Amino acid sequence: MGKQKINRPRGTRDFSQETMYYRKKVEGILRRTAETFGYHEIATPTFEHLDLFTMKSGEEIVDQLYTFRDKGDRTMALRPELTAAAMRFFSEEMAYKPKPVKVYYMGNCFRYERPQKGRYREFWQFGAESIGTSSPEAAAEIVSLACHGVRATGLRDFVLRVGHLGVLRGLLELAGFDPNDARSAMTLIDKGNFQGLGDFMIEKGFPEGSRDLLLSILSLKGDEGAIAKAKELVCDVETIVDAADVSRVPSILSSLELLERISDMLGSAGVDHLIDFGIARGLDYYTGMVFEIDVLSLGAEKQICGGGEYDLNEVFSLNIKGTSGFAIGFDRLVLAMENEGLTFPIPAPVVGVLPTPGSETQAFALASQLRSSGFPTELEVMGRGLKKALSRLNDIGVAVTIIIGEQELEHGNVILRDMGSGEQEEVPLDRVLDRIAEIMAPRG
Ligand code: HAM
């Protein structure tokens, strides 16, 4: 019977040495950026009790999850994101810490989605959460961290949009949406389907004035002027909306004020952004400021980061004043960086060590010494002859090769070959490290 070929599961990827080198470099940049903002890393399990994800989002989310029953008959899920887990961890072990508690994480997430470029069933998120305050400073800081992280990778062509759910939800309530209709509307807004939203409002019989107000504010994408314009429209509400719940007006205005303060702070720190009232975010726990970062060249899966202020107090019986966070879709960030031609090639080893027959042990010892002194070293371990070995070391980009020849060794010397020029010199064994340091110093 022929052996069955076992493929990689759909929507997952293997990562080559080159790719992992690249990814680890990018991850390092994001980690360092988070640490300069005073965030420190946590890690949580890859799987959790299913309830952790359904308590806030409802059973509908199960369709998107990888769930399983374990041997103790518990229903578990592979994590689709890390925010709920970070908050669970906080509620169990970190609630006593001085606020804000600032954490970051890098982990794989699993969503049962239709795979395509930039959308996978296993993908990685680099995220951060600031737990303990609802101040606009904290909200601005989380946006600033996301933006600085992305910028520090060298990526240039991205757009940061910032909005506020207090404005959006307030407008829906003002227009008279019940919670069910508001959910449908938020889904349409999340997809940017404003035409569909207009049709939905006609179908449901919302008055023309409230429809116009909502659609006008949704279309106000731009600089801070958009906030001023939205304030004007909301203040004018009594004259243009036929059947509005005007008691919502003060809370919409106060959300607009908060957004303005956050936007001012971002501006003061050089964090370029657009105001966009149409950001609805897919997850149910968001409450206030929300933001997204897009890379337009990625096409359909252009969103490389999403986040905002959220509330998971009820799920964990907590009483925290405010929480905000974001997650960068690490795989999409890397795709965007590659599209911009940003490279992180694996560096070549500095030194090659090439034994001739009989000197393998001396070569082994010398390679070990070189590595301990900090020189990345490639030892010829396959007994290749001089010509073939040199050619291979040349191919992998070694700067200097030490050839341990029988004759030279009798005088306590080895041959040192500059792989660039091909020049060779005889060096006493006990001077090899110093000589390599001398040669490498001007090359950095
Ligand atoms: P999210 O928008 O669901 O937010 O995911 C964050 C990012 O993960 C997205 O912007 C996207 O770049 C990436 N992403 C999502 N699904 C996939 C996929 N199937 N394949 C590749 N990348 C994907 C959250 O997960 C929230 N937990 C963010 C947050 C943290 N909010 C507050 N704190």
Boltz pocket constraint, residues with backbone or C-beta under 6 A from the ligand:
constraints:
  - pocket:
      binder: B
      contacts: [[A, 80], [A, 81], [A, 82], [A, 83], [A, 111], [A, 113], [A, 118], [A, 119], [A, 120], [A, 121], [A, 122], [A, 123], [A, 124], [A, 125], [A, 127], [A, 128], [A, 129], [A, 282], [A, 283], [A, 293], [A, 303], [A, 304], [A, 305], [A, 306], [A, 307], [A, 308], [A, 310], [A, 324], [A, 325], [A, 326], [A, 327], [A, 328], [A, 329], [A, 330], [A, 331], [A, 332]]
      max_distance: 6.0
